[in-house]
């Protein structure tokens, strides 16, 4: 599969996440229904951070997000407080911007000649290139789209 297809899938998956998130109130976006450990806002932040770490971090490039965001949403974290509407708006923007930036950087050859740090994922595969990182990232984001859909369904069944 060509990378342009992979990058289009990334953008579409993120649009699908936003389409689902935009149907919910801030309270719903912050709610963590049992048995989940995270909410929809955390899932959005997590996919942004993971994409940055996989695509830019493993290439020893500067991330397009703040270090504080990485610490808040990296693998193994959970929400420690409710997000504000402004924080959610920032995540919405970053969800689109980081996807567009990755496309632009890839098309401009940013990774040409760059040494990529090999990384074994908890999924069981090894990432050895930017192409591997983008492909794996799409699988990762698809998993989190599934979480968002399940969370939304559970929230619609709850009385908040």
Biotite code that builds the C-alpha atoms (Angstrom):
import biotite.structure as struc

atoms = struc.array([
    struc.Atom([0.000, 0.000, 0.000], chain_id="A", res_id=1, res_name="UNK", atom_name="CA", element="C"),
    struc.Atom([1.367, 3.413, -0.898], chain_id="A", res_id=2, res_name="UNK", atom_name="CA", element="C"),
    struc.Atom([2.071, 5.881, 1.900], chain_id="A", res_id=3, res_name="UNK", atom_name="CA", element="C"),
    struc.Atom([-0.370, 8.389, 0.421], chain_id="A", res_id=4, res_name="UNK", atom_name="CA", element="C"),
    struc.Atom([-3.119, 5.852, 1.114], chain_id="A", res_id=5, res_name="UNK", atom_name="CA", element="C"),
    struc.Atom([-1.842, 5.263, 4.651], chain_id="A", res_id=6, res_name="UNK", atom_name="CA", element="C"),
    struc.Atom([-1.769, 9.014, 5.312], chain_id="A", res_id=7, res_name="UNK", atom_name="CA", element="C"),
    struc.Atom([-5.281, 9.467, 3.890], chain_id="A", res_id=8, res_name="UNK", atom_name="CA", element="C"),
    struc.Atom([-6.482, 6.669, 6.191], chain_id="A", res_id=9, res_name="UNK", atom_name="CA", element="C"),
    struc.Atom([-4.873, 8.449, 9.139], chain_id="A", res_id=10, res_name="UNK", atom_name="CA", element="C"),
    struc.Atom([-6.680, 11.695, 8.313], chain_id="A", res_id=11, res_name="UNK", atom_name="CA", element="C"),
    struc.Atom([-10.019, 9.920, 7.794], chain_id="A", res_id=12, res_name="UNK", atom_name="CA", element="C"),
    struc.Atom([-9.743, 7.961, 11.033], chain_id="A", res_id=13, res_name="UNK", atom_name="CA", element="C"),
    struc.Atom([-9.149, 11.187, 12.916], chain_id="A", res_id=14, res_name="UNK", atom_name="CA", element="C"),
    struc.Atom([-12.154, 12.824, 11.236], chain_id="A", res_id=15, res_name="UNK", atom_name="CA", element="C"),
    struc.Atom([-14.239, 9.846, 12.383], chain_id="A", res_id=16, res_name="UNK", atom_name="CA", element="C"),
    struc.Atom([-13.020, 10.275, 15.963], chain_id="A", res_id=17, res_name="UNK", atom_name="CA", element="C"),
    struc.Atom([-13.934, 13.968, 15.898], chain_id="A", res_id=18, res_name="UNK", atom_name="CA", element="C"),
    struc.Atom([-17.343, 13.277, 14.353], chain_id="A", res_id=19, res_name="UNK", atom_name="CA", element="C"),
    struc.Atom([-18.108, 11.031, 17.324], chain_id="A", res_id=20, res_name="UNK", atom_name="CA", element="C"),
    struc.Atom([-16.589, 13.324, 19.954], chain_id="A", res_id=21, res_name="UNK", atom_name="CA", element="C"),
    struc.Atom([-18.419, 16.381, 18.631], chain_id="A", res_id=22, res_name="UNK", atom_name="CA", element="C"),
    struc.Atom([-21.780, 14.754, 19.415], chain_id="A", res_id=23, res_name="UNK", atom_name="CA", element="C"),
    struc.Atom([-20.992, 14.714, 23.144], chain_id="A", res_id=24, res_name="UNK", atom_name="CA", element="C"),
    struc.Atom([-20.913, 17.282, 25.923], chain_id="A", res_id=25, res_name="UNK", atom_name="CA", element="C"),
    struc.Atom([-17.712, 18.176, 27.770], chain_id="A", res_id=26, res_name="UNK", atom_name="CA", element="C"),
    struc.Atom([-19.024, 16.245, 30.766], chain_id="A", res_id=27, res_name="UNK", atom_name="CA", element="C"),
    struc.Atom([-19.539, 13.151, 28.607], chain_id="A", res_id=28, res_name="UNK", atom_name="CA", element="C"),
    struc.Atom([-16.106, 13.537, 27.000], chain_id="A", res_id=29, res_name="UNK", atom_name="CA", element="C"),
    struc.Atom([-14.551, 13.584, 30.496], chain_id="A", res_id=30, res_name="UNK", atom_name="CA", element="C"),
    struc.Atom([-16.589, 10.654, 31.871], chain_id="A", res_id=31, res_name="UNK", atom_name="CA", element="C"),
    struc.Atom([-14.803, 7.343, 32.472], chain_id="A", res_id=32, res_name="UNK", atom_name="CA", element="C"),
    struc.Atom([-17.451, 4.594, 32.472], chain_id="A", res_id=33, res_name="UNK", atom_name="CA", element="C"),
    struc.Atom([-16.675, 1.316, 34.197], chain_id="A", res_id=34, res_name="UNK", atom_name="CA", element="C"),
    struc.Atom([-14.720, -0.842, 33.275], chain_id="A", res_id=35, res_name="UNK", atom_name="CA", element="C"),
    struc.Atom([-12.654, 1.704, 31.280], chain_id="A", res_id=36, res_name="UNK", atom_name="CA", element="C"),
    struc.Atom([-9.572, 3.487, 32.679], chain_id="A", res_id=37, res_name="UNK", atom_name="CA", element="C"),
    struc.Atom([-9.764, 6.447, 30.311], chain_id="A", res_id=38, res_name="UNK", atom_name="CA", element="C"),
    struc.Atom([-12.216, 8.813, 28.671], chain_id="A", res_id=39, res_name="UNK", atom_name="CA", element="C"),
    struc.Atom([-12.675, 10.065, 25.117], chain_id="A", res_id=40, res_name="UNK", atom_name="CA", element="C"),
    struc.Atom([-10.531, 13.155, 25.672], chain_id="A", res_id=41, res_name="UNK", atom_name="CA", element="C"),
    struc.Atom([-7.660, 10.982, 26.922], chain_id="A", res_id=42, res_name="UNK", atom_name="CA", element="C"),
    struc.Atom([-7.970, 8.718, 23.853], chain_id="A", res_id=43, res_name="UNK", atom_name="CA", element="C"),
    struc.Atom([-7.687, 11.751, 21.570], chain_id="A", res_id=44, res_name="UNK", atom_name="CA", element="C"),
    struc.Atom([-4.640, 13.077, 23.410], chain_id="A", res_id=45, res_name="UNK", atom_name="CA", element="C"),
    struc.Atom([-3.096, 9.617, 23.468], chain_id="A", res_id=46, res_name="UNK", atom_name="CA", element="C"),
    struc.Atom([-3.293, 9.058, 19.718], chain_id="A", res_id=47, res_name="UNK", atom_name="CA", element="C"),
    struc.Atom([-1.752, 12.485, 19.063], chain_id="A", res_id=48, res_name="UNK", atom_name="CA", element="C"),
    struc.Atom([1.143, 11.785, 21.437], chain_id="A", res_id=49, res_name="UNK", atom_name="CA", element="C"),
    struc.Atom([1.694, 8.225, 20.213], chain_id="A", res_id=50, res_name="UNK", atom_name="CA", element="C"),
    struc.Atom([1.834, 9.327, 16.572], chain_id="A", res_id=51, res_name="UNK", atom_name="CA", element="C"),
    struc.Atom([4.390, 11.975, 17.511], chain_id="A", res_id=52, res_name="UNK", atom_name="CA", element="C"),
    struc.Atom([6.548, 9.535, 19.472], chain_id="A", res_id=53, res_name="UNK", atom_name="CA", element="C"),
    struc.Atom([6.426, 6.853, 16.769], chain_id="A", res_id=54, res_name="UNK", atom_name="CA", element="C"),
    struc.Atom([7.000, 9.064, 13.750], chain_id="A", res_id=55, res_name="UNK", atom_name="CA", element="C"),
    struc.Atom([9.170, 11.869, 15.107], chain_id="A", res_id=56, res_name="UNK", atom_name="CA", element="C"),
    struc.Atom([10.545, 10.539, 18.388], chain_id="A", res_id=57, res_name="UNK", atom_name="CA", element="C"),
    struc.Atom([11.954, 7.323, 16.929], chain_id="A", res_id=58, res_name="UNK", atom_name="CA", element="C"),
    struc.Atom([13.667, 9.509, 14.314], chain_id="A", res_id=59, res_name="UNK", atom_name="CA", element="C"),
    struc.Atom([15.215, 11.724, 17.029], chain_id="A", res_id=60, res_name="UNK", atom_name="CA", element="C"),
    struc.Atom([13.253, 14.671, 15.617], chain_id="A", res_id=61, res_name="UNK", atom_name="CA", element="C"),
    struc.Atom([11.550, 17.399, 17.592], chain_id="A", res_id=62, res_name="UNK", atom_name="CA", element="C"),
    struc.Atom([7.927, 16.590, 18.413], chain_id="A", res_id=63, res_name="UNK", atom_name="CA", element="C"),
    struc.Atom([5.112, 18.904, 17.328], chain_id="A", res_id=64, res_name="UNK", atom_name="CA", element="C"),
    struc.Atom([3.570, 18.781, 20.821], chain_id="A", res_id=65, res_name="UNK", atom_name="CA", element="C"),
    struc.Atom([4.733, 19.975, 24.232], chain_id="A", res_id=66, res_name="UNK", atom_name="CA", element="C"),
    struc.Atom([6.559, 17.646, 26.631], chain_id="A", res_id=67, res_name="UNK", atom_name="CA", element="C"),
    struc.Atom([3.757, 18.158, 29.194], chain_id="A", res_id=68, res_name="UNK", atom_name="CA", element="C"),
    struc.Atom([1.282, 16.720, 26.718], chain_id="A", res_id=69, res_name="UNK", atom_name="CA", element="C"),
    struc.Atom([3.470, 13.650, 26.205], chain_id="A", res_id=70, res_name="UNK", atom_name="CA", element="C"),
    struc.Atom([3.665, 13.094, 29.968], chain_id="A", res_id=71, res_name="UNK", atom_name="CA", element="C"),
    struc.Atom([-0.117, 13.456, 30.291], chain_id="A", res_id=72, res_name="UNK", atom_name="CA", element="C"),
    struc.Atom([-1.164, 11.153, 27.427], chain_id="A", res_id=73, res_name="UNK", atom_name="CA", element="C"),
    struc.Atom([1.646, 8.646, 26.851], chain_id="A", res_id=74, res_name="UNK", atom_name="CA", element="C"),
    struc.Atom([1.134, 4.905, 27.139], chain_id="A", res_id=75, res_name="UNK", atom_name="CA", element="C"),
    struc.Atom([0.284, 3.813, 30.674], chain_id="A", res_id=76, res_name="UNK", atom_name="CA", element="C"),
    struc.Atom([-1.270, 7.108, 31.783], chain_id="A", res_id=77, res_name="UNK", atom_name="CA", element="C"),
    struc.Atom([-4.849, 7.884, 32.791], chain_id="A", res_id=78, res_name="UNK", atom_name="CA", element="C"),
    struc.Atom([-6.718, 11.158, 33.316], chain_id="A", res_id=79, res_name="UNK", atom_name="CA", element="C"),
    struc.Atom([-5.879, 12.787, 36.644], chain_id="A", res_id=80, res_name="UNK", atom_name="CA", element="C"),
    struc.Atom([-8.369, 15.640, 36.223], chain_id="A", res_id=81, res_name="UNK", atom_name="CA", element="C"),
    struc.Atom([-11.166, 16.714, 33.926], chain_id="A", res_id=82, res_name="UNK", atom_name="CA", element="C"),
    struc.Atom([-10.203, 18.592, 30.783], chain_id="A", res_id=83, res_name="UNK", atom_name="CA", element="C"),
    struc.Atom([-11.558, 22.089, 30.198], chain_id="A", res_id=84, res_name="UNK", atom_name="CA", element="C"),
    struc.Atom([-13.339, 23.129, 27.021], chain_id="A", res_id=85, res_name="UNK", atom_name="CA", element="C"),
    struc.Atom([-10.202, 25.033, 25.966], chain_id="A", res_id=86, res_name="UNK", atom_name="CA", element="C"),
    struc.Atom([-8.049, 21.925, 26.453], chain_id="A", res_id=87, res_name="UNK", atom_name="CA", element="C"),
    struc.Atom([-10.487, 19.902, 24.359], chain_id="A", res_id=88, res_name="UNK", atom_name="CA", element="C"),
    struc.Atom([-10.453, 22.554, 21.618], chain_id="A", res_id=89, res_name="UNK", atom_name="CA", element="C"),
    struc.Atom([-6.643, 22.433, 21.575], chain_id="A", res_id=90, res_name="UNK", atom_name="CA", element="C"),
    struc.Atom([-6.721, 18.629, 21.241], chain_id="A", res_id=91, res_name="UNK", atom_name="CA", element="C"),
    struc.Atom([-9.251, 18.909, 18.392], chain_id="A", res_id=92, res_name="UNK", atom_name="CA", element="C"),
    struc.Atom([-6.925, 21.274, 16.544], chain_id="A", res_id=93, res_name="UNK", atom_name="CA", element="C"),
    struc.Atom([-3.840, 19.153, 17.210], chain_id="A", res_id=94, res_name="UNK", atom_name="CA", element="C"),
    struc.Atom([-5.630, 16.034, 15.996], chain_id="A", res_id=95, res_name="UNK", atom_name="CA", element="C"),
    struc.Atom([-6.006, 17.613, 12.547], chain_id="A", res_id=96, res_name="UNK", atom_name="CA", element="C"),
    struc.Atom([-2.771, 19.638, 12.544], chain_id="A", res_id=97, res_name="UNK", atom_name="CA", element="C"),
    struc.Atom([-0.485, 16.741, 13.465], chain_id="A", res_id=98, res_name="UNK", atom_name="CA", element="C"),
    struc.Atom([-2.023, 14.571, 10.749], chain_id="A", res_id=99, res_name="UNK", atom_name="CA", element="C"),
    struc.Atom([-1.575, 17.320, 8.142], chain_id="A", res_id=100, res_name="UNK", atom_name="CA", element="C"),
    struc.Atom([1.975, 18.038, 9.329], chain_id="A", res_id=101, res_name="UNK", atom_name="CA", element="C"),
    struc.Atom([2.958, 14.378, 9.055], chain_id="A", res_id=102, res_name="UNK", atom_name="CA", element="C"),
    struc.Atom([1.660, 14.275, 5.466], chain_id="A", res_id=103, res_name="UNK", atom_name="CA", element="C"),
    struc.Atom([3.547, 17.464, 4.594], chain_id="A", res_id=104, res_name="UNK", atom_name="CA", element="C"),
    struc.Atom([6.765, 16.293, 6.267], chain_id="A", res_id=105, res_name="UNK", atom_name="CA", element="C"),
    struc.Atom([6.597, 12.890, 4.584], chain_id="A", res_id=106, res_name="UNK", atom_name="CA", element="C"),
    struc.Atom([5.923, 14.373, 1.140], chain_id="A", res_id=107, res_name="UNK", atom_name="CA", element="C"),
    struc.Atom([8.824, 16.819, 1.646], chain_id="A", res_id=108, res_name="UNK", atom_name="CA", element="C"),
    struc.Atom([11.219, 13.946, 2.391], chain_id="A", res_id=109, res_name="UNK", atom_name="CA", element="C"),
    struc.Atom([11.905, 14.869, 6.011], chain_id="A", res_id=110, res_name="UNK", atom_name="CA", element="C"),
    struc.Atom([12.889, 11.262, 6.855], chain_id="A", res_id=111, res_name="UNK", atom_name="CA", element="C"),
    struc.Atom([15.218, 10.737, 3.868], chain_id="A", res_id=112, res_name="UNK", atom_name="CA", element="C"),
    struc.Atom([18.644, 9.768, 5.185], chain_id="A", res_id=113, res_name="UNK", atom_name="CA", element="C"),
    struc.Atom([17.473, 9.915, 8.810], chain_id="A", res_id=114, res_name="UNK", atom_name="CA", element="C"),
    struc.Atom([18.413, 7.018, 11.073], chain_id="A", res_id=115, res_name="UNK", atom_name="CA", element="C"),
    struc.Atom([15.311, 5.430, 12.577], chain_id="A", res_id=116, res_name="UNK", atom_name="CA", element="C"),
    struc.Atom([15.523, 3.829, 16.032], chain_id="A", res_id=117, res_name="UNK", atom_name="CA", element="C"),
    struc.Atom([14.152, 0.274, 15.862], chain_id="A", res_id=118, res_name="UNK", atom_name="CA", element="C"),
    struc.Atom([11.245, -0.241, 18.268], chain_id="A", res_id=119, res_name="UNK", atom_name="CA", element="C"),
    struc.Atom([9.410, -3.438, 19.246], chain_id="A", res_id=120, res_name="UNK", atom_name="CA", element="C"),
    struc.Atom([5.754, -2.662, 19.958], chain_id="A", res_id=121, res_name="UNK", atom_name="CA", element="C"),
    struc.Atom([3.552, -4.298, 22.566], chain_id="A", res_id=122, res_name="UNK", atom_name="CA", element="C"),
    struc.Atom([1.496, -5.423, 19.551], chain_id="A", res_id=123, res_name="UNK", atom_name="CA", element="C"),
    struc.Atom([4.362, -7.752, 18.631], chain_id="A", res_id=124, res_name="UNK", atom_name="CA", element="C"),
    struc.Atom([5.881, -6.094, 15.584], chain_id="A", res_id=125, res_name="UNK", atom_name="CA", element="C"),
    struc.Atom([9.069, -4.109, 15.092], chain_id="A", res_id=126, res_name="UNK", atom_name="CA", element="C"),
    struc.Atom([9.114, -0.612, 13.626], chain_id="A", res_id=127, res_name="UNK", atom_name="CA", element="C"),
    struc.Atom([12.264, 0.074, 11.588], chain_id="A", res_id=128, res_name="UNK", atom_name="CA", element="C"),
    struc.Atom([11.256, 2.987, 9.332], chain_id="A", res_id=129, res_name="UNK", atom_name="CA", element="C"),
    struc.Atom([8.880, 5.911, 9.022], chain_id="A", res_id=130, res_name="UNK", atom_name="CA", element="C"),
    struc.Atom([6.719, 3.770, 6.738], chain_id="A", res_id=131, res_name="UNK", atom_name="CA", element="C"),
    struc.Atom([6.506, 1.092, 9.440], chain_id="A", res_id=132, res_name="UNK", atom_name="CA", element="C"),
    struc.Atom([5.683, 3.775, 12.005], chain_id="A", res_id=133, res_name="UNK", atom_name="CA", element="C"),
    struc.Atom([2.855, 5.236, 9.917], chain_id="A", res_id=134, res_name="UNK", atom_name="CA", element="C"),
    struc.Atom([1.376, 1.802, 9.174], chain_id="A", res_id=135, res_name="UNK", atom_name="CA", element="C"),
    struc.Atom([1.526, 0.719, 12.819], chain_id="A", res_id=136, res_name="UNK", atom_name="CA", element="C"),
    struc.Atom([0.189, 4.075, 13.977], chain_id="A", res_id=137, res_name="UNK", atom_name="CA", element="C"),
    struc.Atom([-2.909, 3.542, 11.828], chain_id="A", res_id=138, res_name="UNK", atom_name="CA", element="C"),
    struc.Atom([-3.554, 0.207, 13.541], chain_id="A", res_id=139, res_name="UNK", atom_name="CA", element="C"),
    struc.Atom([-3.055, 1.856, 16.926], chain_id="A", res_id=140, res_name="UNK", atom_name="CA", element="C"),
    struc.Atom([-5.445, 4.689, 16.066], chain_id="A", res_id=141, res_name="UNK", atom_name="CA", element="C"),
    struc.Atom([-8.009, 2.193, 14.757], chain_id="A", res_id=142, res_name="UNK", atom_name="CA", element="C"),
    struc.Atom([-7.931, 0.461, 18.132], chain_id="A", res_id=143, res_name="UNK", atom_name="CA", element="C"),
    struc.Atom([-8.523, 3.780, 19.884], chain_id="A", res_id=144, res_name="UNK", atom_name="CA", element="C"),
    struc.Atom([-11.321, 4.685, 17.447], chain_id="A", res_id=145, res_name="UNK", atom_name="CA", element="C"),
    struc.Atom([-12.934, 1.457, 18.658], chain_id="A", res_id=146, res_name="UNK", atom_name="CA", element="C"),
    struc.Atom([-12.521, 2.619, 22.265], chain_id="A", res_id=147, res_name="UNK", atom_name="CA", element="C"),
    struc.Atom([-14.092, 5.975, 21.403], chain_id="A", res_id=148, res_name="UNK", atom_name="CA", element="C"),
    struc.Atom([-17.063, 4.245, 19.746], chain_id="A", res_id=149, res_name="UNK", atom_name="CA", element="C"),
    struc.Atom([-17.523, 1.942, 22.751], chain_id="A", res_id=150, res_name="UNK", atom_name="CA", element="C"),
    struc.Atom([-17.223, 4.820, 25.210], chain_id="A", res_id=151, res_name="UNK", atom_name="CA", element="C"),
    struc.Atom([-19.754, 6.864, 23.221], chain_id="A", res_id=152, res_name="UNK", atom_name="CA", element="C"),
    struc.Atom([-22.195, 3.945, 23.168], chain_id="A", res_id=153, res_name="UNK", atom_name="CA", element="C"),
    struc.Atom([-21.835, 3.437, 26.918], chain_id="A", res_id=154, res_name="UNK", atom_name="CA", element="C"),
    struc.Atom([-22.260, 7.165, 27.566], chain_id="A", res_id=155, res_name="UNK", atom_name="CA", element="C"),
    struc.Atom([-25.472, 7.235, 25.532], chain_id="A", res_id=156, res_name="UNK", atom_name="CA", element="C"),
    struc.Atom([-26.846, 4.443, 27.724], chain_id="A", res_id=157, res_name="UNK", atom_name="CA", element="C"),
    struc.Atom([-25.898, 6.224, 30.954], chain_id="A", res_id=158, res_name="UNK", atom_name="CA", element="C"),
    struc.Atom([-27.813, 8.956, 32.717], chain_id="A", res_id=159, res_name="UNK", atom_name="CA", element="C"),
    struc.Atom([-25.275, 11.683, 33.484], chain_id="A", res_id=160, res_name="UNK", atom_name="CA", element="C"),
])
